[in-house]
Amino acid sequence: MLRRNIVSKLIFLTIMGTLVGYSTTPGWTMEDKEEEDMKTTFTPTYLGGCFSSEVNDSTTKRQYQQALPAEIFLIIFRYILPKALPSVALVCVHWNQISNDNNLWQSFLDKLGLEKPNNLSSKSTAISVFKIKTINILLNGRVTPSNNDKFVVLGYKKAISRKLDGLTNGWYGYQKDLKTAKKFNEEQVALGNITAITRKIEGLTYGWYGYEKDLVATKDLNEELVVQRDYEAVTRKLKGLTTGSYGYLIDLEALRDFNEELLNFGNSEAITRKIEGLTNGWHGYQQDLEAAKDLNEELVVQRDYEAITRKLKGLITGSYGYLIDLEAAKNLNEEFVTLKDHEAMTRKFFALANGWHGYQQDLEAAKNLNEELVALKDQEAMARKFFGLANRWYGYQRNPEAAKDLNEELAALGNHEAIIRKVNGLVIGPEGYPQDPKILKIVREMLEARGHPEAFGRKCVGFLCGEFNYPKDPEALKNFNEELAVLGDYGALEKKIQGLTIGQDGYQKDPEAARVLNEELVAQGNEEAIARKVSGFASGEYGYSKKTSFLRTYIELLAK
């Protein structure tokens, strides 16, 4: 009993020490934290149960360490939430060391019956286990409403959305109950949940989520958010005054006045709307080209990029109240060329190549400017040089072999257009490539598996649904996916695991094979695979046996 009381007091003191900077909200989930993130370099000294950085009394430190050995601290720290440990680590260097102890993090894995991969530390593995990504994958599984509600209490957005959608539509094991759906959403609104507030506005606007359609209430609620300068609410009001939606009446004068109010807060989109309004007579403004130009000039003086772009366009095309003045356009662009502004340099290149925007056509100067950008590995400039070498454009001499070499360099950088050019070259022989069906097959595989996800997606959908000139052939889809899986493509491996789990995409249902494949990825430290294993232990998916106490322990480690 005495030992238990001592430990209880120590736990209390420990938790009190974590209160500085510790947030109890579940927004912190160890996202993107490396092992070094929590480590500090100050000199430790004893102060109020810990070390400070101002006193360096070796006797005091030794007495402190003898009084509370590290083993005792490890026992105490096991009572602290994993997500609280980064805050605990900031208290002092001694607590920092204990918070980073792999034995501490291993204790969390032991409670869950999870083993760490050989190439990861216990801490890194535990961080993956408790990440938001893992929790979301778990919640995508067969989680009962009662367990989902436990995540709702902890404030996880995915669980909140699942419950509301479940109550509204009868999904995820919930009984359809619009009255309860509305009540639940109102509870979230009271907590300031912006997603719930948006749902309420949608509900009042369209009669969703158990709400009665009430456009007056929609407008009133939106106005409350507008006062708080909520971006979505401001956007809804602008749209409402323009189109008569969200309970607002079409009122262009009120639209203009509201935009002017936003201008007082320096809203850049409001400035753009006013200039467009003065230029074209939109958004409740009377057309006034001189005023549009004057307002834009105020912003140009402040070096506002959008305003400078508008001025250039105005001087070239005679818009935004500017008169066409190509010499002035050229001089303005040159200011930014001297600053190595990419857009200005690109604009000058095309102007020199074509004699635009006040520049005299000068192909040699265009080529030299493009070479500056090529030296910086600018892929757009490299593509221009390719076309120049292939077609004798932009001041370049035709050189198919050099064009091919440059395209190879771009393809190696993963440039999709370069890969497509290589495929076309191998098919029909242009672009400096010889026709070679054998090489074509290799390049196509690279295109579909690596360099061009759109092509990969088209082939998969084609075999699955018979689109994009592919025959409907699930077996071919499986075989194609197997080729990619052999290459180690994670997307293909995940598709295979899903296919083996539920029997889709040409795969026969084989949960055990899915589990074995997922375990191979877990052993490599793959975070998605670790998340699937957590979901499998919680819900019995992906071929894993459901562990009866796993989810309860997992939630306790998130909540206690």
Buried (B, 14 or more C-beta within 10 A) or exposed (E): EEEEEEBEEBBEEBBEBBEEEBEEEBEBBBEEBEEEEBEEEEEBBBBEBBBBBEEEEEEBBEEBBEEBEBEEBBBBBBEBBBBBBBBBBBBBBBBBBBBBBBBBBBBBBEBBEBBBBEEBBBBBBBBBBBBBBBBBBBBBBEBEBEBBBBBBEBBBBBBBBBBBBBBBEEEBBBEEBBEBBBEBBBEBBEEEBEBBBBBBBBBBBEEBBBBEEBBEBBBEBBBEBBEEEBEBBBEBBBBBBBEEBBBBEEBBEBBBEBBEEBBEEEBEEBBBBBBBBBBBEBBBBEEBBEBBBEBBBEBBEEEBEBBBBBBBBBBBEEBBBBEEBBEBBBEBBBEBBEEEBEBBBBBBBBBBBEEBBBBEEBBEBBBEBBEEBBEEEBBBBBBBBBBBBBEEBBBBEEBBEBBBEBBBBBBEEEBBBBBBBBBBBBBEEBBBBEEBEEBBEEBBBBBBBBBBEEBBEBBBBBBBEEEEEBEEBBEBBBEBBBEBBEEEBBBBBBBBBBBBBBEBBBBEEBBEBBBEBBBEBBBBBBBBBBBBBBBBBBBBBBBBEEBEEBBEBBBEBBEE
